Amino acid sequence: MPRLHDVVQVLQTYRGRYEALDAFVDDIDELRLPGAVTEVRLIAEAPRPVVEAWIGGERLSIELFGDQGIARFRLLAGAPQAPAADTVAIGAALGGALGAALGAATDKKEGLLGGLALGLLIGGLLGAAAAPVDRTLALQFDPVSSSWRLYDGPLRAWAKKTLLPAAMP
């Protein structure tokens, strides 16, 4: 399964073209096993919990769509900062919302993926009109190479439909 480091790498690769990666909460090791990351700070609780983590020298925002079982990851602009003194374990920062999101992710996947970790890169605004445009790119995590790659398999349409509700704020 992908780790937060793998999420940061794919966001760095597509920086400027895509602004976020949406993935099922239970596919990311540190969210599934919340004791794995301690340098996390809660930056918003409502309407959705958001935490900030420091991964590989980058600041990463993790927004939780608990009822959908989806987490949205974004690299934060500006120079990386040292972790604040008020950091806690990710499980403590997200509290019960993380448990509910893990259950929702399992329900949404309906047993279809069987260990396949899919993500959806979400594009920003295009053109002078700055109207929202459905720019998405389906990805699959390859555990052998520990990297994300383009996904064009039989579950692509399902993944885009299932992960897209959290795509546009």
N, C-alpha and C positions, 0 to 999 in steps of 0.2 A: 504494500500500500504506500501511497505517496506520503511524504513528510512535508512540513512547512518549508523546509529548505528547497524541496522540489517545486513547490508553489512559487516561491520567490524566483527561482531560476526561469520558469516559464513566463512569469510576468516581466522579468528583465529582458528576455528574448523578444517579446512582443510589445515592449514599451513604446508608446507613441502611436501604435496601431490599435491596441486593445487596452482598456483601462481596468478591467477586473476579470477575475476567474471565479465562476460559480461552480461548486462541487457539493456532492452529498457529504454531510457532516461525518458520517461513519466511514468514509473513505480516507480521511486524513488521520494519520496515526496519532498526532498530538491531540486531536479532538476526540478521537475514540478512546485514547489512553491519556487522559488529561494531566497526569502527573509528569509527563515528559518535558513540558516547557514551564519554566518558572518566571521568566522575564516578560510578564504580561501585565498591562495596566488597563483597567476599565476606563473607557473614555465616554461611553454613553450607555444608558440603561433603557431608555424609551425613545421611540416606539419599539426599537429592536436593540438588543445588547450589541455593543461594539467594543472590541479590545484592540490594543496596540501591542505588537510583539516586535522584538528585535531579532532578526534572523539573518545570519551571514552578513552583518553590517548594514542591513536595510531595515527600515521601519515598515511593518506590514500591518494593515488594518484588517481585522476579521469581523465582519458583520454577520450576525446570526439571524436567519429567517427560520425561527424555531418551528412554526406550524407547518413549514414546507420541508424541513429537514435539510436545508441548504445553508451553506456558508459562502459569503462573498468576500474575496480577498482582493485588496488593492495595495499597491506600493504607495507610500505616503511621500509627497513632494518635499523637497528641501533636503538639507544635509542630515544624515543619520545622527541621532542624538543618543547619548548614553542612556541606558535604562534608568527610569526614575527610582527613587528610593521606595516608592509605594507599590512596587510590583508584587504580584502574587501568582499562584498557580492558575492556569487557565480555567480549571474546573471551579476554583473558588470565585474567580472573576465572573464567570458566566452562570454560575449557580445552577438552579433547577432548569433553566432554559436549555442548557446543554443536554441534559437527560431527556427532556421532551423532544428536542431536535433529533437526537439519536433514534428515538422511537419512530418519529415521523419519517426519517430517511428510510428506515427499514420498511415501513408501510408503503411509501411511495415507490420503492424499487420493486415491490411485489415479487421478489425472488428472481427477477429477470436477469440480473447482472452476474450472479454466480462468481463473485470475486473480481469482476472487471470494474476498474475505477475510471469513470468518465468525468470530464469537466467541460465547461463551456466558457470560452473567452468572450467577453462582452465588449463591443466597440463603443466608442464615444459618439459625439455629434459630428456630422459631416456637412460640409458646404457652408455657404454664407448665411443661409437661412437658419442654421443651427437647429433644425428640426430633428427630433430623435429618429434614428435610422436603425433598423433591425440588422445590426452587424454582429454576427456570432460565428464562432469557429469551434466545432466539436473536437475534443481531444480525448485521448486514451492514455493512461499511465502505463508505461512498459516497465514492469518490475525488474527485468533482466538488465536493461541499460539505465534504470533509475531516471527515466526522462519521460516527458510528455511528447506524444506525437499526434499528428492529425488522425482523426477517426472518421471513417466513411463506411462503417460496418452496418449491419442490419438494424441496429438499435439507434442509429443516428437521429432519425426523425423523432423517435420516442424521447431520447435524451434532450434534444432541443426543446421539445414541448414541455417536458417535465421540469427541466432546469430554468426555462425562460420566465416563468411567473415572477421569479426573484430578479430577473435581469434588469428591468427598467425601474428606477426608483419611483 
